[in-house]
Amino acid sequence: MEKLFKQITQAVLAELQEDEHLGLSFGGEKSTFARINAARIRQIGNVDETDLGFNLIWNGKRCTGSISLSSDVAEDKARAVVELQRLREEVKQLPDDPYLVIPDSTEISISEKFGELPAANKIAEMLLPAMGQVDLTGIWASGRIYQGSANSAGGYHWFASDSFSLDYSLITPEEKMVKATYAGTRWDQVAYEKFLADSIKKLELMSLLPKKIEPGNYRTYIASAGVADVISMFSWAGISEAAIRQSESSLGKMRNEGKKLSELFVLSEDFSSGLSPRFNGNGEVAPETTVLIDKGELKQTLVSSRTAKEYGVNSNFASEGEYLRAPVVGTGNLQESEILEKLGTGVYLSNLHYLNWSDMIGGRITGMTRYACFWVEDGKIVAPIENMRFDDSIYNFLGENLEAVTDTALVNPEVGTYDGRELSAIICPGILLKSFSLTL
């Protein structure tokens, strides 16, 4: 696949005129998908897809485009040259871009990550026996994902990685559910069976008579998957420098008013896991680790080169959208075996859903509890709770009300496939809160 990218890159760059700058991006996958319903594989198939993106700059103007590739080198070269010619005509019609960033990085990197994935013809025998008689519905995805970047200045980057994920829901006869995702780069049958067994135990608890709790503030434990949902909101008008500068960020109070979160909260952009590439769409390489929030204090934001040019600040080579690409939340000292005991009486939330900012400037998030959320009394789970809406500020539940953080962080992969399989994941622990506001 890299050979294809190199060949097309050489062909397109050879067509450039003296006053043109070009950035090329490559994305592709060779994946196996399986649809599971009632603990049986109903469909299985393969996806082999590649796309080439263009970022053409001429005379202070910018134009972008993309084409799908066929892996026929001659055909793909010809179509890429035609697309360049189309963009060349279109860019002349566009207005000047005052904050244009010319792709001028000359850095070169190649990262190939190899995992151990089940063969397509082995998926059924590896997945299904552990499911037993439970009603499990989900999607299996596995295979190799590719990303590449090249520009007319000589910069070149290539990243490829193997991964798998089983994103599933377990369902009781009363249609109550437990949701989880088992994912990784190296298949471990024992670990998979243990992971699924833990979900089945939660499903058994979901068969208990549900408890309706009244709106109010409760001691709460949010498991890693739920914390990942919260952290994903930091990519949406949160940790972005542009959003803060434009007074649209939930973290604006941390910059402008000296507001802090709990000393237990640490958030970094950390590429050391190798789960996602360090280069962005312009071929710029971010630092391996950037500490964003340290002991509750905002230290850095994500700054793209475009934002840096607009506001006269230094870039840390974030993506143009200034969203988190490799977020890691620091661990604490709360052991998993102690979670229920330390919670005492309160709410255990496995997942959160439908999150949105209810007050972006105030850092207030709203959403729903769903899937394996329980009422706990004296350190024991006694009943699932009926779905509740929450509405609380990060300055509360990640601030003064953050009591403890687990000593283990889990990998929560992004399993979306809208534009192909995702590479990103949120690595984070669970959190114990003194108080969390359930409102409806």
C-alpha positions in Angstrom: 0.0 0.0 0.0 2.9 2.4 0.8 4.3 1.6 -2.6 1.1 2.7 -4.3 1.1 6.0 -2.3 4.7 6.7 -3.2 4.1 6.0 -6.9 1.1 8.3 -7.1 2.8 11.0 -5.0 5.8 11.0 -7.4 3.5 11.3 -10.4 1.4 14.1 -9.1 4.3 16.2 -7.7 6.0 15.9 -11.0 3.1 17.8 -12.6 3.3 20.8 -10.2 4.0 24.2 -11.6 6.6 26.6 -10.1 4.2 28.7 -8.1 2.1 25.8 -6.7 2.3 24.1 -3.3 0.7 20.7 -2.7 -0.1 18.5 0.3 -1.3 14.9 -0.3 -3.0 12.7 2.3 -3.6 9.0 2.0 -6.2 6.9 3.9 -7.0 3.3 3.5 -8.0 0.0 5.1 -8.1 -3.7 4.5 -10.8 -4.9 7.0 -12.9 -7.8 7.8 -16.4 -7.0 9.3 -18.9 -9.4 10.8 -22.4 -8.6 12.0 -23.5 -10.6 15.0 -27.2 -11.0 16.1 -28.5 -13.3 18.9 -24.9 -14.5 19.4 -24.7 -15.8 15.8 -22.7 -14.4 12.9 -25.3 -13.2 10.3 -23.0 -11.5 7.8 -19.3 -11.3 7.1 -17.4 -9.5 4.5 -14.3 -7.5 3.5 -13.6 -3.9 2.8 -10.6 -2.8 0.8 -10.7 1.0 0.4 -8.2 3.8 -0.3 -8.6 7.5 -0.8 -6.2 10.3 -1.8 -6.7 13.9 -0.5 -5.4 17.1 -2.1 -4.5 20.4 -0.6 -3.5 22.8 -3.4 -2.1 26.3 -2.6 -1.6 28.9 -5.3 -1.0 32.6 -5.0 -2.5 32.9 -1.4 -5.5 30.8 -2.3 -6.3 27.2 -1.2 -8.4 24.4 -2.7 -9.0 20.9 -1.5 -10.3 17.7 -3.1 -10.1 13.9 -3.0 -10.5 10.8 -5.2 -10.9 7.1 -4.5 -8.1 4.8 -5.6 -8.4 1.5 -7.4 -4.9 0.1 -6.7 -4.4 0.0 -10.4 -1.3 2.2 -10.5 -1.6 3.5 -14.0 -5.3 4.3 -13.6 -4.8 6.0 -10.2 -1.9 8.1 -11.5 -4.0 9.3 -14.4 -7.0 10.1 -12.2 -4.8 11.9 -9.7 -3.3 14.1 -12.4 -6.8 14.9 -13.7 -7.9 15.9 -10.1 -4.8 18.2 -9.8 -5.8 19.9 -13.1 -9.4 20.4 -11.8 -8.2 21.9 -8.6 -5.8 24.2 -10.5 -8.8 25.7 -12.4 -11.0 25.9 -9.3 -8.4 27.6 -7.0 -8.2 30.6 -9.3 -11.9 31.4 -8.5 -11.4 31.4 -4.7 -10.7 34.4 -2.4 -7.4 34.9 -0.7 -6.9 33.0 2.6 -5.2 35.3 5.1 -4.2 32.5 7.5 -3.0 30.1 4.8 -0.5 27.5 6.0 1.8 26.3 3.3 2.7 22.6 3.8 6.5 23.0 4.0 7.5 20.4 6.5 10.5 18.3 5.3 10.3 15.7 8.0 10.1 12.0 7.0 8.8 9.2 9.2 7.6 5.6 8.6 5.8 3.6 11.3 4.6 0.1 10.7 2.7 -1.6 13.7 2.0 -5.3 13.3 -0.5 -7.1 15.5 -1.9 -10.6 15.8 -5.4 -10.8 14.4 -7.7 -13.8 14.0 -8.1 -15.0 10.4 -11.5 -14.4 8.9 -12.3 -18.1 8.8 -11.5 -18.4 12.5 -13.6 -15.5 13.8 -16.7 -17.6 14.6 -14.9 -20.3 16.6 -13.0 -17.7 18.6 -16.0 -15.4 19.4 -19.1 -17.4 19.6 -18.5 -20.2 22.2 -17.9 -17.7 25.1 -21.2 -16.0 24.3 -23.1 -19.1 25.4 -26.9 -18.6 25.3 -26.9 -14.8 25.9 -28.5 -12.5 23.4 -25.5 -10.6 22.0 -25.7 -8.1 19.1 -22.6 -6.4 17.8 -20.1 -5.6 15.1 -16.7 -7.2 14.7 -14.0 -5.3 12.8 -10.4 -6.2 12.2 -7.6 -5.6 9.8 -4.9 -3.1 8.7 -5.4 0.7 8.6 -3.2 3.0 6.6 -2.5 6.8 6.7 0.1 8.7 4.7 1.1 12.3 4.1 3.4 13.9 1.6 4.0 17.5 0.3 5.8 19.4 -2.4 8.5 20.5 0.1 9.8 16.9 0.5 8.0 15.9 3.6 6.8 12.3 3.8 5.0 10.2 6.5 3.6 6.7 6.5 1.7 4.9 9.3 0.1 1.5 9.2 -1.4 -0.5 12.1 -3.3 -3.7 12.8 -6.2 -3.7 15.1 -9.5 -5.4 16.0 -12.7 -4.5 17.9 -15.8 -6.2 19.0 -18.4 -3.6 19.8 -21.4 -5.3 21.4 -24.6 -5.1 23.5 -25.9 -7.9 25.7 -29.7 -7.9 25.9 -32.1 -9.4 28.5 -35.6 -10.7 27.6 -36.9 -7.4 29.0 -34.7 -5.6 26.5 -32.3 -4.1 29.1 -28.8 -4.0 27.9 -25.1 -4.0 28.8 -22.7 -2.4 26.3 -19.0 -2.9 26.0 -16.1 -3.0 23.5 -13.3 -5.5 23.5 -10.4 -4.2 21.3 -6.7 -4.4 20.8 -3.9 -5.2 18.4 -3.1 -8.8 19.6 -5.8 -11.3 20.1 -5.8 -12.9 23.5 -8.5 -15.6 23.8 -8.3 -15.8 27.6 -8.6 -12.1 28.1 -11.5 -11.9 25.7 -13.4 -14.6 27.5 -12.8 -12.9 30.9 -13.9 -9.6 29.4 -17.1 -11.1 28.0 -17.8 -13.0 31.3 -17.7 -9.7 33.2 -20.3 -8.3 30.8 -22.5 -11.4 31.3 -22.3 -10.9 35.1 -23.5 -7.3 34.6 -26.3 -8.6 32.4 -27.5 -10.9 35.2 -27.7 -7.9 37.5 -29.8 -6.1 34.9 -32.5 -8.7 35.4 -33.1 -7.4 38.9 -36.1 -5.1 39.5 -35.0 -1.6 38.5 -34.8 1.2 41.0 -36.2 4.6 40.1 -34.1 7.3 41.8 -35.2 10.9 42.3 -33.3 13.8 40.7 -30.5 15.0 43.0 -26.8 14.8 43.7 -25.3 11.4 44.3 -22.0 9.8 45.1 -21.1 8.3 41.8 -18.5 6.1 40.2 -18.1 6.5 36.4 -16.3 3.6 34.7 -13.6 4.1 32.1 -16.0 3.9 29.1 -18.1 6.7 30.6 -15.1 8.8 31.4 -14.0 8.4 27.7 -17.4 9.9 26.7 -16.7 12.9 28.8 -13.1 13.3 27.5 -14.4 13.2 23.9 -16.3 16.4 24.7 -12.9 18.2 25.2 -12.4 17.9 21.4 -15.7 19.8 20.9 -15.0 23.5 21.7 -12.8 22.5 24.7 -9.0 22.1 24.5 -8.8 24.1 21.2 -6.8 27.3 21.2 -8.9 28.8 18.5 -12.1 28.0 20.5 -10.6 29.7 23.6 -9.5 32.8 21.6 -13.0 33.0 20.1 -14.7 32.7 23.5 -16.4 29.5 22.5 -14.5 27.0 24.7 -15.7 25.2 27.8 -12.1 25.7 29.2 -12.2 29.4 28.7 -12.6 30.0 32.4 -9.3 28.1 33.0 -7.4 30.5 30.8 -9.2 33.7 31.6 -10.3 33.4 35.2 -7.7 31.0 36.6 -10.3 28.3 37.2 -8.8 24.9 38.0 -10.0 21.3 38.1 -9.0 18.8 40.7 -5.3 18.1 41.4 -6.2 14.5 40.6 -7.0 15.3 37.0 -4.2 15.1 34.4 -4.9 15.1 30.6 -2.2 14.7 28.0 -2.0 14.2 24.2 0.3 11.2 24.2 1.3 9.3 21.1 3.7 6.9 22.8 1.1 4.0 22.6 1.5 4.0 18.8 -2.3 3.7 18.4 -2.4 6.8 16.1 0.1 8.7 13.9 1.8 11.8 15.2 1.6 13.7 11.9 -1.4 15.8 11.0 -3.0 16.6 7.7 -0.3 19.1 6.8 2.4 16.5 7.5 3.5 18.3 10.7 4.7 16.1 13.5 3.4 16.7 17.0 5.5 16.1 20.1 5.3 12.6 21.4 3.7 13.9 24.6 2.0 17.2 25.4 0.7 17.7 28.9 -2.5 19.8 28.5 -4.0 19.8 32.0 -1.6 19.0 34.9 -3.0 18.6 38.4 -6.1 20.4 37.4 -4.3 23.4 35.9 -4.5 24.3 32.2 -0.9 24.1 30.9 -1.3 24.0 27.1 -4.0 23.8 24.5 -4.0 22.2 21.0 -2.7 24.8 18.6 -2.7 24.2 14.8 -0.4 26.1 12.6 -3.3 28.1 11.2 -4.4 29.2 14.6 -0.7 30.0 15.4 -0.5 32.3 12.4 -3.8 34.0 13.1 -3.1 34.8 16.8 0.7 35.0 16.8 1.3 32.0 19.1 3.4 28.9 18.8 2.0 25.8 17.2 2.2 22.3 18.7 1.1 20.9 15.3 -2.3 19.9 16.3 -4.8 19.0 13.6 -6.5 21.9 11.8 -9.7 21.1 13.9 -7.6 21.1 17.1 -9.3 18.0 18.4 -7.7 15.3 20.6 -6.0 12.6 18.6 -4.2 10.6 21.3 -5.8 11.6 24.7 -4.6 9.9 27.9 -6.0 10.6 31.3 -3.6 10.1 34.3 -4.3 7.2 36.7 -4.6 7.5 40.5 -4.6 5.0 43.4 -8.1 3.6 43.6 -7.9 -0.2 43.1 -10.6 -1.9 41.1 -11.4 -4.3 44.0 -12.1 -1.3 46.2 -14.5 0.6 43.9 -17.8 -0.5 45.4 -16.5 -0.3 48.9 -15.3 3.3 48.4 -18.5 4.2 46.7 -20.5 3.0 49.6 -24.0 4.1 48.7 -24.6 5.8 45.4 -24.6 5.3 41.6 -22.3 3.1 39.5 -22.3 4.3 35.8 -20.8 2.0 33.2 -21.7 4.2 30.2 -22.9 7.6 29.3 -24.7 8.5 26.1 -26.0 11.4 24.0 -23.6 13.9 25.5 -23.8 17.6 24.7 -22.8 21.0 26.1 -25.8 22.4 28.0 -23.7 25.5 29.0 -20.5 25.5 26.9 -19.0 28.5 28.5 -19.8 27.1 32.0 -18.4 23.7 31.1 -21.7 22.1 31.8 -22.4 18.7 30.1 -25.7 16.9 29.8 -26.4 13.4 28.7 -28.0 10.1 29.7 -27.1 7.2 31.8 -27.6 4.0 29.9 -26.5 0.3 29.8 -25.4 -1.3 33.1 -25.9 1.6 35.5 -26.6 0.5 39.0 -27.7 1.6 42.5 -25.2 0.6 45.1 -25.8 0.3 48.9 -23.1 -0.3 51.5 -20.7 -1.4 48.8 -23.0 -3.8 47.0 -24.9 -3.6 43.8 -28.6 -4.0 44.6 -30.4 -2.9 41.4 -30.1 -1.4 38.0 -31.4 2.2 37.8 -33.9 3.5 35.4 -32.3 5.8 32.7 -31.6 9.3 34.1 -30.5 12.5 32.5 -27.4 14.2 34.1 -26.4 17.8 33.9 -23.3 18.9 35.7 -20.2 21.1 35.1 -16.7 19.7 34.6 -15.6 22.3 37.1 -17.7 20.4 39.6 -17.3 16.7 38.8 -13.7 17.0 37.5 -13.0 19.7 40.1 -13.9 19.7 43.8 -16.1 16.7 43.6 -13.4 14.4 42.1 -12.6 12.1 45.0 -10.4 9.3 43.5 -9.1 7.9 40.2 -8.5 4.3 39.5 -5.0 2.9 39.2 -5.7 1.3 35.9 -6.4 3.0 32.5 -8.3 1.2 29.8 -8.2 1.7 26.0 -11.5 2.9 24.7 -11.3 2.8 20.9 -13.2 4.9 18.5 -15.3 2.3 16.6 -17.0 4.7 14.0 -16.7 3.8 10.4 -18.3 6.8 8.6 -15.2 7.6 6.6 -13.4 4.3 7.3 -12.2 2.6 10.4 -10.8 5.0 13.0 -7.3 4.9 14.5 -8.0 7.0 17.6 -8.7 5.8 21.1 -9.1 7.4 24.5 -7.0 5.9 27.3 -8.4 6.7 30.7 -9.2 5.3 34.2 -12.5 5.3 36.1 -13.4 8.1 38.5 -15.1 8.3 41.9 -17.1 11.4 42.6 -18.3 12.9 45.8 -21.3 14.3 44.0 -22.8 14.1 40.5 -26.0 15.8 39.4 -28.8 13.6 38.0 -31.6 15.9 36.9 -34.4 14.1 35.3 
